Amino acid sequence: MTFRLFILLVLLTLIEVYAFQAVRTVTKTKWVQWTYLAVSLGTLFFVFYQFTKFDRKVGQTPMTMLTIGLLLLVLVPKLIMILVLLAEDMFRLVLGAKNFFVQYDAEESFIPARRKFVSQLAIGLAAVPFLSLVYGMTKGKYNFKVRKETLYFDDLPEDFDGFTFTQISDIHSGSFDDPEKIAHAIDIINAQASDMLLFTGDIVNTHATEMHPWVDLFSKIKSHPFGKYSVLGNHDYGEYIEWNSAAEKEQNFKDIIDLHRQIDFKLLRNEHVNIQKGASALALVGVENWGVKFKKAGDLAKASAGLDPNAFKILMSHDPSHWEVEVKSHPELYHLTLSGHTHGLQFGIEIPGFIKWSPVQYVYKQWAGLYEHTGRYLYVNRGFGFHAYPGRVGIMPEITVLTLKKGRPVA
């Protein structure tokens, strides 16, 4: 850990030295330069100090999240600045070589001086991610968006034509710091007046106690006519910290399971329930977490045991990699799978009809929104809460409303 911190400190120092060239080129005023250095280096010192204080037995705390946020605030804009400066330096090097070898002039410097407007451009471009990250930490993390999708199935049971359900995912209650914003989000959920509510995992970051201040608020999610159901996510198993004993870890897991009862969610652990409406029924299947890179506690065979192979099935599985690896090519048809987990990395660009991008797409093929494969659908919720970085930029917290329709969409 100490060696890693040392490498991080060296890298951050090199980035700081290089990025400072832009500031020094734009202004020769010493007090401006020194103020910039004092703020920047002071922030880096704080970040470095907090990393040395990180306790693996405690895990993520509000201070940890603030530290990560500050690190991104000082790092990402400077990386943008460096890209611009590097491009200019390559041009300066080529121009210097030309001056030296082709049209040698002893009075000319080998490498021309930096151009002020290029450094101004670098700082201007760097301001975009800086302001975006600040917005994400102050406003974006609670900028809840309702996203609606209508899905058509030829074999949807007759009585479920027009059936609606609200999906939320990745609450991460240990990250919250504003009860009024969470209360507003609960009001949004209730306003959808769906037939059923489905939560696809990660109720906490690690500890069951993180949810205790929020139980009363989440208990205000109204009863839905066909119930409120949930599954577990990777963070619900307490896998990411060091526990004092196996018994302590197990008790925390039991307490997390009990949280679902406290907020009136029916937790499905590798099991299914039949949802009856009129003379029709559909199967709601819930598996524990199963992820390519994370805990594989989900058991689809166990969860579906006894089900009619021809039943209309909705699967709740936290990690979308489960759908990619097992579900979409399963011998039995799971009509719709609901996942979360990725958060859309809480950072990206989404302009409907034009662009949908996040760095997380290079890790997960399915990372946000609706996907389809041979008539099997997956919806990946962008997450209700936030984790690690205490904000959201471009990928806003999501409350999803899905409507099931029989037949095919009208062209």
Phi, psi and omega per residue, in radians:
M1 nan -0.743 -3.139
T2 -1.094 -0.724 3.137
F3 -1.126 -0.705 3.120
R4 -1.107 -0.722 3.111
L5 -1.122 -0.650 3.111
F6 -1.115 -0.797 3.105
I7 -1.074 -0.742 3.112
L8 -1.061 -0.750 -3.135
L9 -1.097 -0.729 3.123
V10 -1.100 -0.807 -3.132
L11 -1.088 -0.783 -3.139
L12 -1.119 -0.630 3.117
T13 -1.154 -0.770 3.121
L14 -1.099 -0.731 3.105
I15 -1.081 -0.748 -3.131
E16 -1.102 -0.785 -3.116
V17 -1.085 -0.759 -3.095
Y18 -1.209 -0.788 -3.118
A19 -1.127 -0.517 -3.119
F20 -1.113 -0.373 3.132
Q21 -1.052 -0.603 3.132
A22 -1.171 -0.760 3.140
V23 -1.108 -0.764 -3.113
R24 -1.156 -0.518 3.118
T25 -1.337 -0.657 -3.091
V26 -1.257 -0.694 -3.100
T27 -2.359 2.417 3.064
K28 -1.740 0.015 -3.131
T29 -1.241 2.046 -3.010
K30 -1.102 -0.706 -3.073
W31 -1.182 -0.511 3.068
V32 -1.201 -0.776 3.127
Q33 -1.088 -0.774 -3.108
W34 -1.207 -0.611 3.083
T35 -1.119 -0.774 3.095
Y36 -1.017 -0.843 -3.129
L37 -1.112 -0.694 -3.122
A38 -1.116 -0.791 -3.140
V39 -1.172 -0.810 -3.080
S40 -1.154 -0.873 -3.122
L41 -1.216 -0.595 3.079
G42 -1.096 -0.714 3.105
T43 -1.139 -0.762 3.130
L44 -1.112 -0.675 3.101
F45 -1.100 -0.750 3.120
F46 -1.072 -0.783 3.134
V47 -1.058 -0.836 -3.126
F48 -1.076 -0.757 3.135
Y49 -1.077 -0.768 -3.129
Q50 -1.138 -0.620 3.082
F51 -1.106 -0.629 3.110
T52 -1.198 -0.376 -3.112
K53 -1.617 -0.061 -3.079
F54 -1.081 2.305 -3.094
D55 -1.946 1.998 -3.129
R56 -1.122 -0.293 3.128
K57 -1.507 -0.202 3.141
V58 -1.855 -0.697 -3.121
G59 1.429 -2.706 -3.073
Q60 -1.188 2.368 3.072
T61 -2.264 2.956 3.047
P62 -0.955 -0.623 3.111
M63 -1.186 -0.659 3.084
T64 -1.058 -0.766 -3.129
M65 -1.152 -0.720 3.087
L66 -1.062 -0.723 3.141
T67 -1.074 -0.776 3.121
I68 -1.129 -0.708 3.107
G69 -1.064 -0.778 3.127
L70 -1.153 -0.668 3.110
L71 -1.052 -0.786 3.129
L72 -1.146 -0.636 -3.141
L73 -1.088 -0.638 -3.124
V74 -1.598 -0.388 -3.042
L75 -1.566 -0.900 -3.028
V76 -1.069 -0.856 3.115
P77 -1.031 -0.652 -3.124
K78 -1.225 -0.552 3.062
L79 -1.130 -0.648 3.062
I80 -1.114 -0.790 3.111
M81 -1.026 -0.745 -3.093
I82 -1.124 -0.679 3.122
L83 -1.044 -0.756 3.124
V84 -1.161 -0.774 -3.130
L85 -1.135 -0.656 3.110
L86 -1.110 -0.734 3.113
A87 -1.066 -0.732 3.112
E88 -1.154 -0.703 -3.117
D89 -1.128 -0.634 3.079
M90 -1.124 -0.720 3.102
F91 -1.125 -0.741 3.135
R92 -1.102 -0.670 -3.136
L93 -1.161 -0.766 3.119
V94 -1.111 -0.765 -3.141
L95 -1.124 -0.687 3.109
G96 -1.123 -0.721 3.112
A97 -1.115 -0.679 3.113
K98 -1.109 -0.780 -3.137
N99 -1.109 -0.612 -3.066
F100 -1.362 -0.774 -3.021
F101 -1.637 -0.446 -3.055
V102 -1.796 -0.864 -3.108
Q103 -2.253 1.197 -3.025
Y104 -1.056 2.260 3.093
D105 -2.385 1.943 -3.056
A106 -1.083 -0.390 -3.113
E107 -1.463 -0.246 3.133
E108 -1.541 2.455 3.028
S109 -1.183 2.605 3.139
F110 -1.045 -0.797 3.105
I111 -1.943 2.122 3.135
P112 -1.039 2.728 3.126
A113 -1.191 2.735 3.068
R114 -1.089 2.577 3.099
R115 -1.654 2.337 -3.046
K116 -1.074 -0.697 -3.058
F117 -1.183 -0.505 3.100
V118 -1.192 -0.745 3.098
S119 -1.149 -0.633 3.067
Q120 -1.116 -0.696 3.089
L121 -1.091 -0.749 3.141
A122 -1.055 -0.798 -3.140
I123 -1.173 -0.680 3.120
G124 -1.105 -0.766 3.105
L125 -1.159 -0.649 3.133
A126 -1.149 -0.469 3.141
A127 -1.139 -0.461 -3.102
V128 -1.140 -0.959 3.095
P129 -1.155 -0.554 3.131
F130 -1.076 -0.885 -3.127
L131 -1.177 -0.602 3.119
S132 -1.139 -0.738 3.129
L133 -1.162 -0.668 3.086
V134 -1.111 -0.784 3.100
Y135 -1.051 -0.765 -3.119
G136 -1.044 -0.607 -3.108
M137 -1.432 -0.360 -3.081
T138 -1.844 -0.690 -3.067
K139 -2.104 -0.766 -2.988
G140 -1.034 -0.605 -3.045
K141 -1.148 -0.341 3.118
Y142 -2.062 0.319 -3.140
N143 -1.530 1.243 -3.019
F144 -1.148 2.360 3.122
K145 -2.101 2.371 3.030
V146 -1.637 2.134 3.111
R147 -1.990 2.326 -3.069
K148 -2.099 2.412 3.096
E149 -2.379 2.489 3.021
T150 -2.010 2.207 -3.082
L151 -2.023 2.388 -3.082
Y152 -1.946 2.358 3.125
F153 -2.414 2.253 3.110
D154 -1.132 -0.590 -3.052
D155 -1.747 0.304 3.064
L156 -1.114 2.272 3.093
P157 -0.950 2.434 -2.996
E158 -0.881 -0.805 -3.038
D159 -1.240 -0.219 -3.123
F160 -1.684 0.120 3.059
D161 -1.116 2.041 -3.084
G162 1.602 0.080 3.130
F163 -1.141 2.382 -3.113
T164 -2.147 2.574 2.989
F165 -2.528 2.594 3.101
T166 -1.755 2.293 3.077
Q167 -1.978 2.300 2.908
I168 -2.182 2.781 -3.099
S169 -2.676 2.740 2.987
D170 0.928 1.118 3.116
I171 -1.147 -0.786 3.140
H172 0.852 1.014 -3.006
S173 -1.042 -0.451 -3.139
G174 -1.170 -0.176 -3.134
S175 -1.659 -0.236 -3.040
F176 -1.227 2.599 3.099
D177 -2.523 0.206 -3.084
D178 -2.487 1.651 -3.114
P179 -1.013 -0.614 -3.124
E180 -1.124 -0.693 3.129
K181 -1.178 -0.680 3.122
I182 -1.200 -0.695 3.086
A183 -1.054 -0.697 3.106
H184 -1.099 -0.722 3.128
A185 -1.115 -0.684 3.092
I186 -1.093 -0.692 3.083
D187 -1.072 -0.680 3.112
I188 -1.106 -0.761 3.118
I189 -1.042 -0.825 -3.118
N190 -1.121 -0.589 -3.099
A191 -1.172 -0.328 -3.128
Q192 -1.264 -0.417 3.079
A193 0.879 0.811 -3.131
S194 -1.362 2.905 3.110
D195 -1.304 -0.483 -3.059
M196 -2.636 2.627 3.076
L197 -2.020 2.346 -3.134
L198 -2.262 2.239 3.118
F199 -2.030 2.177 -2.994
T200 -1.849 0.717 2.839
G201 1.709 2.857 -3.049
D202 1.223 1.245 3.130
I203 -1.388 -0.423 3.134
V204 -2.351 3.036 2.971
N205 -1.425 -0.790 3.134
T206 -2.661 -0.925 -2.967
H207 -1.687 2.426 3.098
A208 -1.039 -0.563 -3.096
T209 -1.113 -0.362 3.122
E210 -1.049 -0.524 -3.074
M211 -1.490 -0.275 -3.033
H212 -0.973 -0.746 3.140
P213 -1.191 -0.219 -3.001
W214 -1.954 -0.040 -3.091
V215 -1.023 -0.803 -3.110
D216 -1.053 -0.706 -3.140
L217 -1.153 -0.817 -3.113
F218 -1.250 -0.375 3.046
S219 -1.201 -0.270 3.140
K220 -1.468 -0.013 2.979
I221 -1.146 2.116 -3.019
K222 -1.109 2.690 3.022
S223 -1.081 2.421 3.101
H224 -1.819 2.539 -3.051
P225 -0.903 -0.605 -3.093
F226 -1.984 0.314 2.967
G227 1.774 2.984 3.084
K228 -2.199 2.091 -3.027
Y229 -2.172 2.726 -3.088
S230 -2.608 2.843 2.999
V231 -2.334 3.030 3.141
L232 -1.623 2.633 3.032
G233 -1.995 3.073 -3.058
N234 -1.073 -0.560 -3.121
H235 -1.318 -0.219 -3.077
D236 -1.403 -0.064 -3.093
Y237 -1.741 -0.057 3.121
G238 1.166 0.636 -3.027
E239 -1.498 -0.176 -2.903
Y240 -1.878 0.232 3.034
I241 -2.362 2.967 3.069
E242 -1.663 2.132 -3.132
W243 -1.646 2.689 3.106
N244 -1.194 -0.489 3.127
S245 -2.786 2.808 3.078
A246 -1.112 -0.582 3.136
A247 -1.139 -0.670 3.123
E248 -1.135 -0.739 3.119
K249 -1.116 -0.751 -3.132
E250 -1.132 -0.681 3.119
Q251 -1.148 -0.675 3.099
N252 -1.088 -0.700 3.132
F253 -1.120 -0.745 3.103
K254 -1.091 -0.681 3.137
D255 -1.166 -0.629 3.101
I256 -1.156 -0.730 3.087
I257 -1.052 -0.692 -3.124
D258 -1.207 -0.412 3.096
L259 -1.016 -0.645 -3.125
H260 -1.108 -0.695 3.073
R261 -1.118 -0.708 -3.082
Q262 -1.112 -0.520 3.124
I263 -1.815 0.270 3.027
D264 1.131 0.667 2.998
F265 -1.788 2.347 3.040
K266 -1.512 1.917 -3.079
L267 -1.438 2.203 3.092
L268 -1.774 2.084 -3.109
R269 -2.087 1.584 -3.086
N270 0.951 0.945 -3.134
E271 -2.670 3.033 3.129
H272 -2.412 2.803 3.022
V273 -2.287 2.612 3.063
N274 -1.680 2.171 3.129
I275 -1.685 2.003 -3.063
Q276 -1.740 2.307 3.071
K277 -2.476 1.954 -3.057
G278 1.086 -2.248 3.135
A279 -1.629 0.072 -3.056
S280 -1.944 2.859 3.104
A281 -2.577 2.626 2.940
L282 -2.309 2.754 -3.096
A283 -1.783 2.205 3.020
L284 -1.790 1.995 -3.064
V285 -1.876 2.273 3.127
G286 -2.187 2.153 3.112
V287 -1.940 2.695 3.006
E288 -1.223 3.049 -3.034
N289 -1.034 2.341 3.009
W290 -2.450 2.002 -3.142
G291 -2.443 2.568 3.136
V292 -1.011 -0.726 -3.081
K293 -1.818 0.073 -3.050
F294 -2.328 -2.987 -3.052
K295 -0.997 2.379 -3.141
K296 -1.954 1.281 3.115
A297 -1.716 -0.208 -3.113
G298 -1.235 2.429 3.141
D299 -2.322 1.673 -3.067
L300 -1.158 -0.657 -3.141
A301 -1.114 -0.774 3.126
K302 -1.134 -0.746 -3.106
A303 -1.139 -0.483 -3.070
S304 -1.796 0.059 -3.094
A305 -0.993 2.269 3.107
G306 1.532 -0.069 -3.125
L307 -1.375 2.476 2.994
D308 -1.107 2.161 -3.131
P309 -0.965 -0.431 -3.106
N310 -1.616 0.050 -3.129
A311 -1.151 2.579 3.029
F312 -1.349 2.121 -2.952
K313 -2.117 2.291 2.969
I314 -1.951 2.185 -3.090
L315 -1.894 2.311 3.007
M316 -1.837 2.013 -3.137
S317 -2.511 2.063 -2.939
H318 -0.976 -0.795 -2.994
D319 -1.711 2.123 -3.098
P320 -1.154 -0.284 3.084
S321 -1.143 -0.380 3.066
H322 -1.088 -0.757 3.109
W323 -1.111 -0.760 -3.108
E324 -1.100 -0.721 -3.023
V325 -1.497 -0.714 -2.970
E326 -2.100 -0.738 -2.903
V327 -1.356 -0.768 -3.002
K328 -1.189 -0.336 3.114
S329 -2.028 0.274 -3.110
H330 -1.166 2.515 3.121
P331 -1.005 -0.564 3.078
E332 -1.631 2.618 -3.073
L333 -1.554 2.061 2.964
Y334 -1.846 1.850 -2.940
H335 -1.091 -0.735 -3.070
L336 -2.471 2.262 3.060
T337 -2.003 2.391 3.124
L338 -2.003 2.231 -3.107
S339 -2.394 3.134 3.075
G340 -2.623 -2.051 2.928
H341 1.325 -0.834 -2.966
T342 -1.337 -0.473 -3.037
H343 1.068 0.106 -2.969
G344 1.038 0.386 -3.065
L345 1.110 0.060 -3.096
Q346 1.076 0.288 -3.103
F347 -2.675 2.214 3.103
G348 2.990 -2.917 3.127
I349 -2.282 2.174 3.077
E350 -2.316 1.997 3.017
I351 -2.217 1.806 -3.056
P352 -0.868 2.260 3.136
G353 1.506 -0.171 -3.087
F354 -2.155 -0.959 -3.064
I355 -2.608 2.496 3.050
K356 -2.503 1.841 -3.024
W357 -2.517 2.442 2.984
S358 -2.707 2.569 3.089
P359 -0.989 -0.397 -3.103
V360 -1.159 -0.329 -3.121
Q361 -1.182 -0.268 3.091
Y362 -1.471 -0.060 3.087
V363 -1.958 -0.714 -3.124
Y364 -2.057 2.224 3.091
K365 -1.129 -0.655 3.117
Q366 -2.002 1.987 -2.988
W367 -2.287 -0.276 3.105
A368 -2.939 2.277 3.060
G369 1.608 -2.739 -2.976
L370 -1.730 2.399 3.104
Y371 -2.349 2.694 -3.105
E372 -2.476 2.497 3.084
H373 -2.585 2.002 -3.139
T374 0.785 0.831 3.082
G375 1.435 0.034 3.096
R376 -1.823 2.303 -3.050
Y377 -1.934 2.578 3.010
L378 -2.267 2.318 2.987
Y379 -2.074 2.177 3.134
V380 -1.864 1.935 3.109
N381 -1.275 2.448 -3.091
R382 -1.375 -0.053 3.056
G383 1.740 2.518 3.129
F384 -1.523 -0.705 -3.086
G385 -1.868 -2.670 -3.126
F386 -2.643 2.795 -3.051
H387 -2.612 2.565 -3.136
A388 1.180 -1.544 3.043
Y389 -1.240 2.163 -3.037
P390 -1.449 0.919 -3.118
G391 -3.014 -3.114 3.085
R392 -2.488 2.310 3.119
V393 -2.185 1.931 3.080
G394 1.447 -0.581 3.128
I395 -1.916 1.709 -2.976
M396 -1.522 2.738 3.103
P397 -1.060 2.508 -2.897
E398 -2.183 2.449 2.915
I399 -2.126 2.069 -3.010
T400 -1.812 2.403 3.019
V401 -2.144 2.064 -3.137
L402 -1.979 2.408 3.127
T403 -2.058 2.285 3.103
L404 -1.665 2.304 3.114
K405 -2.257 2.503 3.110
K406 -1.522 2.410 3.134
G407 1.784 -2.651 -3.091
R408 -2.220 2.624 -3.126
P409 -1.103 2.565 3.095
V410 -1.321 2.207 -3.093
A411 -1.143 nan nan
